[in-house]
């Protein structure tokens, strides 16, 4: 790093680079101009995994360089955390596609109290040819819509590479993703942690003459791979969002059918409800209960909802879970016992369907699921850090 290391830093510009010698010098100049326009003291930190002269050029233009192995964008940001000196951070690309001369909107939002500031190309401007039509009109709008529906968000461009957050927010988010999916992980976790968020317009330019984007370097499948990885992150960090409430509804309907038909077929008006309806109820109750358990475990393991983990462990303690599972299995075994008794009494033959026995099987399954869930919850408590207060 240059002699600037001793200066007080408000804003750190932290950007990974891979073989960007064509653009990185001008990029550092843009950053310095942006810091001056915004009226803040800053740090320009390039995390470099290049095999060309990128690092040398950065130092010549007064930037700082952190040399790291090539391990993915997300990992580059994780590696950079100990070297970030500013209380505010702006991330992006060193290819001159994002205009880092315009940092003032980010700084204004930070000063207003924002913890996570998202750039938006759709609210700003997109130079013709800068974004493929598939990304602009399908991929980005679709994934943004999905995320907004899950988290009740109001973003217009969740894949914008230029974004900012406070140093404290970055530590709270605790990035785990090693590749492109870090971008979605940041957005998802900021929502789950309840960070104060804002969105600002940014300008997006096409690649400079002689430069190929990293997606084009990797081939036609690269954008699809990036989209798949981002979708994976959405699913991994949000199973509770699409499993808990539907699971509760399906479980209720399943139990309603199973308990109503436990004593035998029922006719309501001209509609008959018999064995097949009860089997549907058993299936719904089993699947719905599994959805509830997975959703609760996801929330506990991620620990992104303040106080939620403690409430779950207080409500679903080990002793209480074992008592519930034991009670369900005992009642289920008693109901199933009536079928076994009739089976033995009639010479090891069954002459009719036993609805109470089917209910007994359901209770045994639910009891065993509760037993397993209790064990998993107890194990998660031992290995998962406490939720953020």
N, C-alpha and C positions, 0 to 999 in steps of 0.2 A: 504494500500500500504506500501511497505518497505521504508527504509530511502532514497532510490534513488529518491524520489519525488523532491528533491531540485536540482538535477543534470540537466544540459542542455540536451535536448533530440532532436535528429535529426530525428530519425525514430521510429514510434510507431507501434508495432505489435498488432493488434486489432482482437481478435478471440472470437466468441461465443462458449460456451460449455454447453452441457447437459449430465450429468452423464458420465463423461469421466475420472473417477478416475484410470482406467487401463492405460491410455496413457498420461494424462496431465502433470505428473511430468517430464517425459522424453521430452515431447514437449517443456516445458519451457526451459529445458537444451539445446535443439536443437536451440531454438530462441536465447539464449545467445551466443551460439557458432557461429550462423550465423551473429549476430551483430559484434562479435569480428573479424570474418573473413572479413567482409565488411568494418571494420574500422570506425564504427559509434557508437555514444552513443544512446542507445535505451530504449524503454519502452515496456514491455510485459504486455498487458492489456487483461485479460480474462473476458468476460461478461458471468456470470454464472447464470443459472437457474436450477441448479441441486438439487437433493434430496440426493446425496451421498456425499463423502468427496472431491469432486473436488476442492472446494475453499481452503480447508485446505492444500491440496497438493500443489496447486499453490503458496500459501504464503510460504510454507516450501522451495520451490525451488527459491524463490526470485521474483516471479511475482506479479502483481497487480490484484485485483479482484473487479469487479463491480457486485453486486448482483441485479438481476432484475427478475420480474415475467416471466414466460414462455409465450411469446407473438409472437414468430416467429423470424427467422434469420434477416430479414430486420429491424424489430423493435429493435432488440438487437444492431445493428449498430447505429440506430438513438439515442437510449438511451446513447450510449457511447460517442457521439460527445463532450459533455462538458468536458470529462475527458481525451481527447486525447491531449498530450502535444507536439508531434513531428510535424515537418513541412511536413514530408512524412509519409505515412501510408501503411502498408502491411496487407492484410486480408487473411483469410484462415480457416482451420479446425484444431482442437486440437487433432485429432485422429491419427496423424503420417502418414497420407496418402500423405501429401505434405511435401517435404523436406525443412524445414525452416532453415537448416544449410547453404543453398545456397541462401542467400539474396543479394549477391554482384551484380548479373545481374540487379536486381531492382534498387539498389543504383546507379549503373552506368548510367542507363537510366534517373533517377531523376536528376543526376548531369549534364546530357546533355540537360536538359530542358523539359523532358517528364512530362506531368500532369496526365496521366492515363497509367499505365503499366499493360498489360494483360499477365498472364501466359498461356502457351500452353503445354498441355500434349502431343499433337501430334508432336510438334517440339522437345520435350524433350524425356522422356521415360515413358512407362506404364508397370508396372510389370504384369506378367501373372496372371490373375485372379483378377486384381484390378478393372477393369471396365467391366460390363456386355456387352455381344456382342451387345445387342439391343441398348445400349447407344453409344458404340464405333463405330459401323458401320452404324447405322441408325439415331437415335435421335439427337445426337450432330452434326454430319455432316450436317443433313438436316436443323436444325434450324440455324446453322452457315451460311449455304449457303443462307437461306432466308434473314437473317439480312444483309449479305454482299451485296445482290442484292438491298435491299431497301436503304442502306446507302452508297453504293459504298465503303464498307470496305474491309479489307484484313486480317481479323482474321482467325485463324485456329481452335479456340476452345473457343467459347463464354461462355461456361458453366464451365470453369476452376475456381475452388474455390479460388485459390491463385492469388491475383491481388493486385496492388498498385495504389495509387493516392495521390496527394498532399492534404494537409488540405484545401487549398483554393478551389481545385476542388471538394472536398466532399461537401463543403458548397454551391458551385454553383449548383451541381447536385440536392441537396435538396431531398434526398430520401423520397419516400412516401410509397413504398411497405412494407408490414409487414412480408412477408414470403419469400419462395425461389425465388420469382420473382424479388427480389431486384437486383439479379445478372444481369438479362437482362435490368432492368431499368437503371442501371449504364452504361452499354455499349451503350444503345440507347441514353441516355442523353449526354454522352461524345461526341458522334458523332454529335448530334444536336447543342451542345454548341461549337463545333469546337475545343475541347481540343487537345493538342499535345499528340499523343498516340504512344505507342510502344508495342511490344510483345516479351517476353523472354521465352526460354524453361524451363520447370520445370519437376521434377521427381514425378511420381505418384505411390504409393505403395498400396498393398492390405492391408486389415484390419489385425491388430495383432491378434494373437491367443487369443480366449476368448471374442473378441469384435465383436458385430454386428453393422453394419452401421445403421444410423437412418432410411434409406429407408426400410431396412429389418425389423427393429423393428416395423414399421408402417404397414407392409404388402405389398402384391404384387402390390396394386394399387398406392402406394406412388410415384414411378417414373412417372407413367402416370399423376398423379395429379400435380407433379412438372412441367412436360412438358406442361400441359394444362395452368397452371398459367403463365409460361413464355411466351407461345403463346399469352395469353390474354394481357400481357404487351406490346408485340410487336404490337398488333393490336390497343390497346388504345393509345399508344404514336406515332403511325405512320399512322393514317387514311389519312393524307394529301399525303403520299407517294404513295398510291395506289388508291386514289380517285380523286385528283386534275387533273392530266394530262388526265387520261381516261375520267373524267367528261367533260373536255373541248372538247375532240374529239367527244364524244357522243352528247353533246349539239350542237356543230357545225353541225354534220350530221342531227340531228333532226330538227334544224331550217332551214337547207338547203332544206330538204324534205317538211317541212310545208309551207315555203314561196313560193317554186316553185309550189306547188300544190294548193296554196290559191285561185287561180282563176278557178281551175277546173282540170280535168285529162290532163296528158301530155303523148305524145308518142314519144319515141326516138328510131328511127329505127324500129325494130319489137317488142320492149319492151314497154308495157303500164304501166304507173304509175297513179293510181287512188286513190280512197278513202282509201283502205287498206294501201297503202304506206304512205298516209298522216297521218293516225292513228298511224302508226309505227313512223313517224317523231315526232308526238305529244308526244308519250311515251318516245322516246329517249331524246327529249329536256327537258322533266320534270324530268326524272331520272338523266340525266347528270347535270342539274342545281342543283339538290339536292346534288350530289356528290361534286360539286365545293363549295357549301355553307358549307357542313360539313367539308371538307378539310380546308377551310379558318378558320372556327371556331376552329378547332383543333389546328392550329398553333397559333391562338390568345390566346387560353386558356392555352396552355402549355408554351407559352412565351419563347421558347428555341432557337428561331432564332433572333440574335441581330438586332434590328432596324425594324424587320418585322411588329411587332404590330403597331408601330407608322405609318408606311407606309400604312397599311390597314386602320387604322382609318382616316388618312389624305385623302385617296382616296375614301373610302366608309363612308362618314360622315352621321350622322342621317338625316340632311336636304336633302342631295343628295339622300339617299336611299328612303326617303318618296316621293320625287318628281318622282323618277324613277318608284316606285311601283304604285303611283297614275296615272302616264302617261300610263303605261302598262294596267292597269285595265280600264282606260277611253277608250283607243283605242279598247281594247277587247270588252267592253260593246257596243261601236258603231257598231263594226262588227257583234256582236251577235244581235244587234237591227234590222239589216236587215232581219234576220231570223224571229224574232218576228213579224215584220211588215208584211212579207209574210204570216206568219202563221195566223195572224188575218184577213188579207185581203182575204185569201182563205177559210174562214169559219172554222177556227181552224183545218185546215188540211195542211199537207206538201206533196207536190207532187214530190219533188226532193231533193237531198242532197245539202246543202249549204256549200261549201268549205270555203268561207270567215267566216262563222259562227264558223266553227271548229277552224280556226285560232284565232278567237276572244276568244273562250274558252281557248285556249292555253295561250294567252296573259293575261287573267284574272288569270289563275293558276300561271303563272310566276310572275305576279304582286303581288299576295298574298304571294307567297314564298319570294319575295324580301321584302315585308312588315315585315314578321316574322323574316327574317334574319337580317334586320336592327335593330329590337328590341333586338334580341339575341346578336348582336354585341355590342349594347349599354350597355346591362346588363353585358356582359363579360368585357367591359372596366371598369365598376364600381367595379367588384369583383376580377379581375385578376391583380396580381402585374405587374409592368412595366417590359418589356423585359430587359434582361441583356445587359449592354452596353459593 
